[in-house]
Amino acid sequence: MGKFVPVRSVKKALDVLDLVIEANVSGQCATLAALVGRMRMPRSSVHNLLKTLVACGYAELSSRGVYVPGNKCRQLLRLGRLDNPEIVEAIGQTLQRFTDEQHESCMLVILVNGERAVVCFIDCKRAVRLSHPTVESRTFFEKPTGRMLSAIADENELQQILDRQGLPGRLWNDINDEATLRAELAKLREQGYAYSRVTQPDEGYVTFACPVAAPGERPWSVVGTSVPAYRCPESREKELLKSLRELADRVAEVVPTYAMIEPIPTETR
């Protein structure tokens, strides 16, 4: 006897999603006809379930009429892989090297459902340092890591960000329309880093953020560092950015991009 399922429609949607993922992994084509045959449900019912999964970001419909896992599935896959203790330890050791060299804190963040998720944070041992709660108290678009995550996001991920965060407005260069936002994100992609210098009495600080990706691959995460302003005059900015970029390269080496971004097989696109 099967398990009791309170909401059968949700189970049916998840059953369809399981079939889409199964087909993608095995190299098969999850067409509507194939899924109808597997589900043994009316075509219209399966189609409505698929349209709901697509609308929610859990599935995508390719130009060939094949359903594949959506960006939210890929984000969940990324989180699952980052739950591996060996990967977490390797990331921590890599970030610790930056902290040992620069004597500043650093972090690795990824995008999850339109929000930043801190995978690893390494604090420095200096008496005066920027606390993690202080950094996290700022809003998404105030943080250079949030801006850089937006810059490396694909179209679906960027829409998730906009749905959850809205436009930056006064939080970032008075950006109040999507066209201006996209232009600013393009600038960040071109220069390869995000930067801010916050000027406050006794609490000013400088933040850098760089994307993580193997050469020629799509970025999947961002590393960042925040430093009290008095310890980061303009003369030190170049050195700090260089060190952070080297950190991004080392993270890409210990956590290969292909292990974090599940590609859609070309034959199913």
N, C-alpha and C positions, 0 to 999 in steps of 0.2 A: 504494500500500500504506500502510495506516494506521500510526501510531506505536505502538511496543510499550508497553503499559500493564501494569505489574507487578501492580497490584491492581484488577481490573476492577470490583469492587463499588463501590470509591471513585469510579471514573470514572462509573459509572452514576448514583450519587448526585449528583455534580457536574453531570452532564448534565441531570438533573431540575431542579436548582437553577437552571441556566442558563435553562431554559424558564420557570420561575416568574418570574425576574427579567425576562426578555424580555416575558412577558405583562403584567407590572405596568407596565413602561415604555410599552408600546404601548396600554395601556388595555383589554386583553383579559382574559378570566376564565380563570384557570388552575384549572379544576375537575379532579377526579380523572379523570373520563372524558376530558377534553381532553388531559391529560398522558399517559394510557394510549395514546391514539391517536397522539400524537407520539413516544412512546418505543418503541412496537411491542413491548411486553413484557406478560407476564401482569398482570392488574389487581392481584393480590395482591402481586406483586413491586414494582410502582410504589408501591402503598400503603405497603408496609413501608419503602421508601426515603424517602417523604414523612414518615412518622411519625418516622423517625430524624432527618431534617432539622429537624422541629419540636421534637423532644426536645433537640436540640443548639443550638437558638436561631437556626438559619439560615433557617427558614421559619415561617410562622404560618398557621393555618387560621381564616378569618373565619367569622362566624355564618352566612354565606350559602353556606358550603362551598367557598370560593375560597381557594386558596393564594397567599400574598403573601410577599415577602422579610421575614425575621425581624429581630430587633434586632441580631444579630451582623452581618448584611449591612449594616445601616444604619451600624453602627460602622465597618465597613471602608470604606464610602462616605465617611464623615466623614474618616477618615484619608487617603484618597486625595485629597480636596479640600484638605486641609491640607498636602499635599505640593506644592501649587502655589507656586512661588517668589514670585509676586506677592503671594499671600495671606500667606505667611510674612513677607515684608518689611513688609507693611502692619501685621501684628500686632506685629512687633518695633518699628516706629516708634511705634505707639500706646502700647505698654508703656513705651518709652523716655521718652515725655512724662511719665508718672507718676513715673518715677525722677528725671527732671530737676526736677520740681516738688517732690517730697517728699524727694528724696535718700535713697530707700530702694529696696531690690530688690523685684521683683514677678514674677509668673509667670502663665501661662495653662495650665490643665490640662483634660483631657477624660477620660472613662471609656472604657476598653477592656478588655473581657473581665473585668470585676469589679475592675480595678486602675486607679490613677491613671496617666495618661501626660502628661508635661510637654511641651507644644507649644512653649513659648517661655519662657525665663528671662532677665531683664535684671538684672544686678548693679549695685549702686551703687558709687560710687568712694570712699566713706568709709573711713578707716583701720580703724575698728571697725565690722564688719558681720556679719550672720549668714551663714555660708557655705552654699552650696547643698547640699553633702554633709550638713551638720548638719540641715538641714530634711528632706532625703530619708531620713535615717536613722530617722526616726520611722515607726511603723506607720500603716496606712491610716486607722484610726479615731482615732488620736492627732492627725492633721492636720485642721485645720478645712476644708481643701480637700477632703479625703476625705469628711468629714461632709456638706459641702454637695453634693458629687457624689451622695451617697446620697439627699439630700433631693430633688434634682431628677430622680432616676432614675425611669423607669417601672417597672411591676411586674416585667417580665422582667429589666431591668437590675439592679433591687434583688436579685432572686434570684441573679443572677450574683455580686453583691457578697457575699451571705451564703454562697454556695457556696465562694467563694474566701477570704473574710476571716473567716467565722464571726461570732459576736456580739462586740461590743466588750468587754464585761466591765469589768475594772478600767481599761482604756484610755480609757473614756469613761463617766463617771457610774455605773459598776457596772451597765451595761445587760446583763442576762443572759437576756432573753427578747425574742421578736420584737415582741410587743405594745408593750412599753416603748420599743423602738427606733423603731417606727413613730410613736409619740406624740412622741418627741424630734425626729424628722425633720419632723413636721408643724409643730412649733414653729419650726424653722429656716426652713421655707418661709414661714411667716407673718411672721417678723421680717425675712426677706430677707438674712440674712448669718449666718456662723458665726464664732466668736471663741474664742480661748483665751489664757490668760496663764500661761506656764510659769515657775515660780519655782525657780531653781537658783543656787547660789553662783557669781557672776561670769558666769553663762551664761543668765540669765533672758531671756525674750523674749515678745513679743506677736504673735499672728497673727490676721489677718482674712481672710475669704473671701466673695466675692459671686458670685451666678450671672450669667451672660451671656445675655441674650435681648432681642429687640426687643419693644416694647410689645405686650402681648396674645399673644405667642408663647411657646412652650415653651423653657425654658433648654436650652442644648446644651453649655455649658462653664462653668468657674469661674475667676475671677481671684483671686489671693491675694498677700498681702504679710506678711513676717515682720520684726519690728523688735526690736533689743535693748531689753530692758525699761527700762533707764535713760533711753532716748531716747523712751519712750512712756509718760509718766505719764497718769493718767486724763484730765487736762485736754486731752491731744492725741488721745485715742482718737476723739472725735467728728469731728475734722478729718480724721484718717486714713481713717476709714470713709467719710466723704463723698467724699473724693478717689478711693477705691477704687471706689465706686459709679459715679462719673463715668467711671472707666476702663472699667468693665463696659459702660456705655452706649456709649462710643466704639468698643469692640471690636465690639459688636453692629451699629454703623453700618458699619464697614469689612468685616465678615464677616456678612452678613445671615443670620438664623436659617434662612430657607427654603433657603439654600444648604447648610446643614449637617445638616438633618433632613429626610430624604426622606419625605413623607407617603404614607400608603396611600390611593389614590384612593377617594372615598366610594362610587363605584358598585360597588366590588369588596368592600366591607366586609360 
